[in-house]
Amino acid sequence: MTISKLVTMSNGVKMPIFGLGTWQASVVTSELYCSTFNNTFFQSSKESVISSVKTALNDGYRLIDTAAAYFNEEAIGEALAETFKEGKIKREDIFITTKCPPTFLHPQKQEEAISSSLSKLKLDYVDLYLAHFPCAYGDELKPEKALHDCKPEDIWKGFENLYEKKLTRSIGISNFNIEQIHRISKSAKIPIHNHQLELHLYFQQDDVVEVCKKYGITVTAYAPLGSPGRTSYKLSNGFQPKWPVGPEPLENPVVQYLAKKYSKTPAQILLRYLIQKGISVIPKSTNAKRIIENHQIFDFELDENEMRNLYNVTQQPRLFWQDFLIGHPEDPYKEERGKQHKNPLHLI
């Protein structure tokens, strides 16, 4: 099987099936949600972001994924500007995805958000603009600031306007549920082009993927390795979020066996599995060796039986519950929530 390195969205725009994720840190206290996105509650090194992006681009990556809420668009913009100045890679060769944060999802604020992102990224347009969540808020991420009159369909109408103004080549969603996808798709003038969601060996989301296929929506997996680095995140004050204990995809026996068989890393097996299913992946790393290593997945193929064995792995609950959305009328996970998770607040 020859895997194309591109997936074609319903509007004809081609997106790389493999890219670099740049989510850098964890939200650690609800204090963030009592403030605007202008506060820096994330730990990230500007230098490490620039270095990671340039390492990836030099290794052949052509998709870089970011978000306003990651607070690294400016660093990525510097890395892109330096790369373009070198003359080896042109703007049209690179696919840039960024996301509109919840406090700017109201249609009247979306253009301000994308304009800010474009300025920081030093670009005239992005290739894909995503609604980071289906939940719009006012100026603060508090339950009482939830915009009850701004539904996913309203968010989408605003995104259609951004698309028509050519500020982005394609538009999509992130962290939406099936019912919300149905609602948008029934009323949309421009269809959803991409859905980015948590998706990995232990949380394969078959039901959501099938609905996306029905509507011609391409799928991008964030945390495709199960976000192994999530447990090491600390803020400058030393606070370290607690995460649920569960099996790690990288340690799965089937994955370990296949890694040995193909002389690959467990990460490469997990990533290959997803791209063979036609799902785009955006593994995050700031380690140059792993950035290059993760990309080396186009020189081998998992057979049908191996794909089936990976598919049949017992599923686990999601890792990223986005608890700050609790109380919002459009909380996409309210039907899933239960006593099984005690996660920190997340924004990915």
PALO-934066 format. One record per residue (C-alpha): residue number from 0; residue in three letters; z, y, x. Coordinates in steps of 0.1 Angstrom, whole numbers, plus 2048, in hexadecimal, padded with zeros to 3 digits. Layout:
residues N
{NUM; 'ala'; {Z; Y; X}}
...
***
This chain:
residues 348
{0; 'met'; {800; 800; 800}}
{1; 'thr'; {7F6; 822; 80E}}
{2; 'ile'; {80E; 83D; 802}}
{3; 'ser'; {7FF; 85F; 7FD}}
{4; 'lys'; {813; 87A; 80E}}
{5; 'leu'; {80C; 891; 7F0}}
{6; 'val'; {814; 88F; 7CB}}
{7; 'thr'; {7FE; 8A2; 7B3}}
{8; 'met'; {80F; 8B6; 798}}
{9; 'ser'; {800; 8BA; 775}}
{10; 'asn'; {7F2; 8DC; 77F}}
{11; 'gly'; {7DF; 8CD; 79D}}
{12; 'val'; {7F7; 8DB; 7B7}}
{13; 'lys'; {7FF; 8C2; 7D2}}
{14; 'met'; {822; 8BE; 7DE}}
{15; 'pro'; {82D; 8AA; 7FD}}
{16; 'ile'; {83F; 88A; 7F4}}
{17; 'phe'; {857; 88F; 811}}
{18; 'gly'; {86A; 8AE; 81A}}
{19; 'leu'; {889; 8BD; 829}}
{20; 'gly'; {8A8; 8C4; 813}}
{21; 'thr'; {8BD; 8E1; 81E}}
{22; 'trp'; {8DC; 8DF; 809}}
{23; 'gln'; {8F7; 8E7; 823}}
{24; 'ala'; {91A; 8E7; 814}}
{25; 'ser'; {931; 8DF; 7F7}}
{26; 'val'; {941; 8F6; 7DD}}
{27; 'val'; {966; 8F1; 7E2}}
{28; 'thr'; {979; 905; 7C8}}
{29; 'ser'; {973; 913; 7A6}}
{30; 'glu'; {977; 935; 7B5}}
{31; 'leu'; {951; 935; 7BA}}
{32; 'tyr'; {94C; 933; 795}}
{33; 'cys'; {961; 951; 790}}
{34; 'ser'; {94A; 966; 7A5}}
{35; 'thr'; {926; 96D; 7A9}}
{36; 'phe'; {90E; 95C; 7C0}}
{37; 'asn'; {911; 979; 7D9}}
{38; 'asn'; {930; 969; 7E8}}
{39; 'thr'; {92C; 950; 804}}
{40; 'phe'; {940; 931; 7FB}}
{41; 'phe'; {92A; 91A; 80F}}
{42; 'gln'; {92C; 911; 834}}
{43; 'ser'; {90B; 911; 845}}
{44; 'ser'; {8FE; 91C; 867}}
{45; 'lys'; {8E0; 933; 867}}
{46; 'glu'; {8D5; 925; 889}}
{47; 'ser'; {8D8; 901; 87D}}
{48; 'val'; {8C2; 908; 85F}}
{49; 'ile'; {8A7; 919; 873}}
{50; 'ser'; {8A8; 8FD; 88D}}
{51; 'ser'; {8A7; 8E2; 872}}
{52; 'val'; {889; 8F2; 860}}
{53; 'lys'; {875; 8F7; 880}}
{54; 'thr'; {87D; 8D3; 88C}}
{55; 'ala'; {871; 8C6; 86B}}
{56; 'leu'; {851; 8DB; 86A}}
{57; 'asn'; {849; 8D2; 88E}}
{58; 'asp'; {84D; 8AD; 885}}
{59; 'gly'; {834; 8B0; 869}}
{60; 'tyr'; {84A; 8B8; 84B}}
{61; 'arg'; {838; 8CE; 832}}
{62; 'leu'; {851; 8D1; 816}}
{63; 'ile'; {871; 8E6; 81A}}
{64; 'asp'; {889; 8E6; 7FD}}
{65; 'thr'; {8A3; 901; 7F8}}
{66; 'ala'; {8B5; 916; 7DD}}
{67; 'ala'; {8C4; 938; 7D8}}
{68; 'ala'; {8E5; 927; 7D4}}
{69; 'tyr'; {8E3; 917; 7F6}}
{70; 'phe'; {8E5; 939; 808}}
{71; 'asn'; {8CC; 92F; 822}}
{72; 'glu'; {8AB; 93D; 815}}
{73; 'glu'; {8AD; 959; 82F}}
{74; 'ala'; {8B1; 941; 84C}}
{75; 'ile'; {894; 92C; 83F}}
{76; 'gly'; {87F; 94C; 83C}}
{77; 'glu'; {886; 953; 860}}
{78; 'ala'; {87C; 930; 86A}}
{79; 'leu'; {85C; 932; 856}}
{80; 'ala'; {853; 954; 864}}
{81; 'glu'; {858; 947; 888}}
{82; 'thr'; {843; 929; 880}}
{83; 'phe'; {826; 93D; 871}}
{84; 'lys'; {827; 955; 88E}}
{85; 'glu'; {822; 938; 8A6}}
{86; 'gly'; {801; 932; 894}}
{87; 'lys'; {803; 90C; 893}}
{88; 'ile'; {80B; 90A; 86D}}
{89; 'lys'; {7FE; 921; 852}}
{90; 'arg'; {810; 92B; 832}}
{91; 'glu'; {7F9; 917; 81C}}
{92; 'asp'; {802; 8F8; 830}}
{93; 'ile'; {826; 8F9; 825}}
{94; 'phe'; {836; 8F2; 804}}
{95; 'ile'; {855; 906; 7FC}}
{96; 'thr'; {86C; 8FE; 7DF}}
{97; 'thr'; {889; 914; 7D5}}
{98; 'lys'; {89F; 917; 7B6}}
{99; 'cys'; {8AC; 931; 79D}}
{100; 'pro'; {8D2; 931; 79B}}
{101; 'pro'; {8E4; 92F; 77A}}
{102; 'thr'; {8EF; 953; 77A}}
{103; 'phe'; {8CA; 95E; 77A}}
{104; 'leu'; {8BB; 944; 762}}
{105; 'his'; {8B9; 95D; 745}}
{106; 'pro'; {894; 966; 742}}
{107; 'gln'; {89C; 98B; 748}}
{108; 'lys'; {8AB; 983; 76A}}
{109; 'gln'; {894; 968; 777}}
{110; 'glu'; {87B; 97F; 788}}
{111; 'glu'; {897; 991; 79A}}
{112; 'ala'; {8A2; 96F; 7A7}}
{113; 'ile'; {880; 963; 7B3}}
{114; 'ser'; {879; 985; 7C3}}
{115; 'ser'; {899; 982; 7D6}}
{116; 'ser'; {890; 95F; 7E2}}
{117; 'leu'; {86D; 96A; 7EC}}
{118; 'ser'; {87B; 987; 800}}
{119; 'lys'; {894; 971; 813}}
{120; 'leu'; {87A; 956; 819}}
{121; 'lys'; {861; 971; 824}}
{122; 'leu'; {847; 963; 80C}}
{123; 'asp'; {830; 970; 7F1}}
{124; 'tyr'; {834; 951; 7DC}}
{125; 'val'; {846; 930; 7DC}}
{126; 'asp'; {834; 90F; 7D4}}
{127; 'leu'; {84E; 902; 7BC}}
{128; 'tyr'; {86A; 915; 7A9}}
{129; 'leu'; {884; 901; 798}}
{130; 'ala'; {89F; 90A; 77E}}
{131; 'his'; {8BD; 8FD; 791}}
{132; 'phe'; {8CF; 8F3; 772}}
{133; 'pro'; {8C9; 8F4; 74C}}
{134; 'cys'; {8E7; 90B; 748}}
{135; 'ala'; {8E3; 931; 749}}
{136; 'tyr'; {901; 947; 750}}
{137; 'gly'; {909; 96C; 751}}
{138; 'asp'; {915; 97C; 771}}
{139; 'glu'; {92F; 961; 777}}
{140; 'leu'; {930; 93C; 776}}
{141; 'lys'; {94C; 939; 75D}}
{142; 'pro'; {94C; 927; 73C}}
{143; 'glu'; {951; 947; 729}}
{144; 'lys'; {933; 956; 73B}}
{145; 'ala'; {91B; 93A; 72F}}
{146; 'leu'; {8FD; 949; 71D}}
{147; 'his'; {8FD; 935; 6FD}}
{148; 'asp'; {8DD; 946; 6F0}}
{149; 'cys'; {8C9; 93D; 70F}}
{150; 'lys'; {8BE; 919; 70B}}
{151; 'pro'; {8A8; 904; 723}}
{152; 'glu'; {88A; 90D; 70E}}
{153; 'asp'; {891; 932; 714}}
{154; 'ile'; {896; 92C; 739}}
{155; 'trp'; {874; 91B; 73A}}
{156; 'lys'; {862; 937; 728}}
{157; 'gly'; {86E; 94E; 744}}
{158; 'phe'; {862; 936; 75E}}
{159; 'glu'; {840; 935; 74D}}
{160; 'asn'; {83E; 95A; 752}}
{161; 'leu'; {846; 957; 777}}
{162; 'tyr'; {82B; 93D; 77A}}
{163; 'glu'; {811; 953; 769}}
{164; 'lys'; {81A; 970; 780}}
{165; 'lys'; {812; 958; 79D}}
{166; 'leu'; {834; 95C; 7AD}}
{167; 'thr'; {835; 936; 7B0}}
{168; 'arg'; {819; 91C; 7B0}}
{169; 'ser'; {82D; 904; 79A}}
{170; 'ile'; {84D; 903; 786}}
{171; 'gly'; {867; 8E9; 77F}}
{172; 'ile'; {88B; 8DF; 777}}
{173; 'ser'; {8A9; 8D0; 788}}
{174; 'asn'; {8C7; 8BE; 77A}}
{175; 'phe'; {8B9; 8BD; 756}}
{176; 'asn'; {8BF; 8A0; 73E}}
{177; 'ile'; {8A6; 88D; 729}}
{178; 'glu'; {8AD; 8A0; 709}}
{179; 'gln'; {8A7; 8C1; 71A}}
{180; 'ile'; {887; 8B5; 72A}}
{181; 'his'; {87B; 8AB; 707}}
{182; 'arg'; {884; 8CD; 6F8}}
{183; 'ile'; {872; 8E0; 713}}
{184; 'ser'; {853; 8CA; 712}}
{185; 'lys'; {84F; 8CE; 6ED}}
{186; 'ser'; {84E; 8F3; 6EE}}
{187; 'ala'; {840; 8FA; 711}}
{188; 'lys'; {81F; 90D; 716}}
{189; 'ile'; {81F; 902; 73A}}
{190; 'pro'; {82D; 8DF; 741}}
{191; 'ile'; {849; 8D7; 758}}
{192; 'his'; {83A; 8CF; 77A}}
{193; 'asn'; {858; 8C0; 78C}}
{194; 'his'; {87B; 8B3; 786}}
{195; 'gln'; {893; 8B2; 7A3}}
{196; 'leu'; {8B2; 89D; 79D}}
{197; 'glu'; {8CC; 887; 7AE}}
{198; 'leu'; {8BB; 866; 7B5}}
{199; 'his'; {8C3; 84B; 7CE}}
{200; 'leu'; {8C8; 825; 7D0}}
{201; 'tyr'; {8E8; 825; 7BC}}
{202; 'phe'; {8DC; 83F; 7A2}}
{203; 'gln'; {8B8; 839; 79B}}
{204; 'gln'; {8B6; 84B; 779}}
{205; 'asp'; {89A; 835; 76B}}
{206; 'asp'; {89D; 844; 749}}
{207; 'val'; {897; 867; 755}}
{208; 'val'; {87B; 85D; 76D}}
{209; 'glu'; {869; 84C; 750}}
{210; 'val'; {86B; 86B; 73A}}
{211; 'cys'; {85E; 87F; 757}}
{212; 'lys'; {840; 867; 75A}}
{213; 'lys'; {83A; 86B; 735}}
{214; 'tyr'; {836; 890; 738}}
{215; 'gly'; {824; 890; 759}}
{216; 'ile'; {841; 89E; 76C}}
{217; 'thr'; {844; 896; 791}}
{218; 'val'; {867; 88C; 79D}}
{219; 'thr'; {87A; 896; 7BC}}
{220; 'ala'; {899; 884; 7C8}}
{221; 'tyr'; {8B5; 899; 7D7}}
{222; 'ala'; {8D1; 885; 7E9}}
{223; 'pro'; {8B8; 869; 7EE}}
{224; 'leu'; {8CF; 859; 807}}
{225; 'gly'; {8EE; 85D; 7F1}}
{226; 'ser'; {8F8; 87D; 803}}
{227; 'pro'; {90B; 86B; 81F}}
{228; 'gly'; {915; 88C; 82F}}
{229; 'arg'; {926; 899; 810}}
{230; 'thr'; {948; 88B; 81B}}
{231; 'ser'; {949; 89F; 83B}}
{232; 'tyr'; {944; 8C1; 82D}}
{233; 'lys'; {960; 8DA; 833}}
{234; 'leu'; {963; 8FF; 82E}}
{235; 'ser'; {96F; 916; 849}}
{236; 'asn'; {992; 915; 83A}}
{237; 'gly'; {993; 8F0; 840}}
{238; 'phe'; {991; 8E6; 81C}}
{239; 'gln'; {97E; 8C5; 817}}
{240; 'pro'; {973; 8BA; 7F4}}
{241; 'lys'; {97C; 898; 7E8}}
{242; 'trp'; {960; 881; 7DD}}
{243; 'pro'; {960; 861; 7C8}}
{244; 'val'; {963; 841; 7DC}}
{245; 'gly'; {944; 82B; 7D7}}
{246; 'pro'; {92A; 816; 7E8}}
{247; 'glu'; {914; 829; 801}}
{248; 'pro'; {8EE; 822; 7FE}}
{249; 'leu'; {8EB; 821; 824}}
{250; 'glu'; {903; 804; 825}}
{251; 'asn'; {8F4; 7EF; 80A}}
{252; 'pro'; {8EE; 7CB; 816}}
{253; 'val'; {8CA; 7CA; 80A}}
{254; 'val'; {8C2; 7EB; 81B}}
{255; 'gln'; {8D3; 7DF; 83B}}
{256; 'tyr'; {8BF; 7BF; 83B}}
{257; 'leu'; {89E; 7D2; 835}}
{258; 'ala'; {8A6; 7EA; 851}}
{259; 'lys'; {8AA; 7CE; 869}}
{260; 'lys'; {88B; 7BC; 85D}}
{261; 'tyr'; {875; 7DB; 861}}
{262; 'ser'; {887; 7E9; 880}}
{263; 'lys'; {88E; 808; 86B}}
{264; 'thr'; {8AE; 81C; 863}}
{265; 'pro'; {8BF; 817; 841}}
{266; 'ala'; {8B6; 83B; 839}}
{267; 'gln'; {891; 833; 83F}}
{268; 'ile'; {893; 815; 828}}
{269; 'leu'; {8A3; 82A; 80C}}
{270; 'leu'; {889; 845; 810}}
{271; 'arg'; {86C; 82D; 811}}
{272; 'tyr'; {878; 81C; 7F1}}
{273; 'leu'; {877; 83D; 7DE}}
{274; 'ile'; {855; 849; 7EA}}
{275; 'gln'; {846; 827; 7E2}}
{276; 'lys'; {851; 82E; 7BF}}
{277; 'gly'; {83F; 850; 7C0}}
{278; 'ile'; {85E; 864; 7C2}}
{279; 'ser'; {860; 882; 7DA}}
{280; 'val'; {87E; 883; 7F2}}
{281; 'ile'; {890; 89F; 803}}
{282; 'pro'; {8AA; 891; 81A}}
{283; 'lys'; {8C0; 8AB; 82A}}
{284; 'ser'; {8CA; 8AB; 84F}}
{285; 'thr'; {8D1; 8C4; 86A}}
{286; 'asn'; {8CF; 8A9; 885}}
{287; 'ala'; {8AE; 8AB; 897}}
{288; 'lys'; {8AD; 886; 89E}}
{289; 'arg'; {8B3; 87C; 87A}}
{290; 'ile'; {89A; 896; 86D}}
{291; 'ile'; {87F; 886; 882}}
{292; 'glu'; {88C; 863; 87B}}
{293; 'asn'; {88D; 867; 855}}
{294; 'his'; {868; 871; 855}}
{295; 'gln'; {85D; 851; 865}}
{296; 'ile'; {858; 83E; 845}}
{297; 'phe'; {832; 83D; 841}}
{298; 'asp'; {82B; 820; 859}}
{299; 'phe'; {83A; 803; 846}}
{300; 'glu'; {83A; 7F6; 822}}
{301; 'leu'; {855; 7E4; 80D}}
{302; 'asp'; {846; 7C6; 7FA}}
{303; 'glu'; {849; 7C1; 7D5}}
{304; 'asn'; {867; 7AA; 7D7}}
{305; 'glu'; {87A; 7C2; 7EE}}
{306; 'met'; {873; 7DF; 7D6}}
{307; 'arg'; {880; 7CA; 7BA}}
{308; 'asn'; {8A0; 7C1; 7CD}}
{309; 'leu'; {8A7; 7E6; 7D4}}
{310; 'tyr'; {8A0; 7EE; 7B0}}
{311; 'asn'; {8B8; 7D4; 7A3}}
{312; 'val'; {8D6; 7E2; 7B7}}
{313; 'thr'; {8F4; 7E9; 7A0}}
{314; 'gln'; {8F4; 80D; 795}}
{315; 'gln'; {911; 825; 79A}}
{316; 'pro'; {91B; 846; 78A}}
{317; 'arg'; {90B; 866; 797}}
{318; 'leu'; {91A; 877; 7B5}}
{319; 'phe'; {913; 89B; 7AB}}
{320; 'trp'; {923; 8A2; 789}}
{321; 'gln'; {91F; 8C8; 78C}}
{322; 'asp'; {941; 8CC; 77C}}
{323; 'phe'; {93E; 8F2; 77A}}
{324; 'leu'; {926; 8EC; 75D}}
{325; 'ile'; {942; 8DD; 748}}
{326; 'gly'; {946; 8F2; 728}}
{327; 'his'; {922; 8FF; 728}}
{328; 'pro'; {910; 8F6; 708}}
{329; 'glu'; {8F2; 8E9; 71D}}
{330; 'asp'; {907; 8D5; 736}}
{331; 'pro'; {8EE; 8B9; 73E}}
{332; 'tyr'; {909; 89F; 746}}
{333; 'lys'; {921; 8A4; 72A}}
{334; 'glu'; {918; 882; 71B}}
{335; 'glu'; {91E; 871; 73C}}
{336; 'arg'; {93F; 881; 746}}
{337; 'gly'; {95E; 86C; 745}}
{338; 'lys'; {97D; 863; 758}}
{339; 'gln'; {969; 851; 773}}
{340; 'his'; {963; 86F; 788}}
{341; 'lys'; {979; 889; 798}}
{342; 'asn'; {960; 89C; 7AC}}
{343; 'pro'; {960; 8BF; 7BC}}
{344; 'leu'; {94A; 8D9; 7AD}}
{345; 'his'; {927; 8D6; 7BA}}
{346; 'leu'; {907; 8EA; 7BC}}
{347; 'ile'; {8EA; 8D6; 7C9}}
***
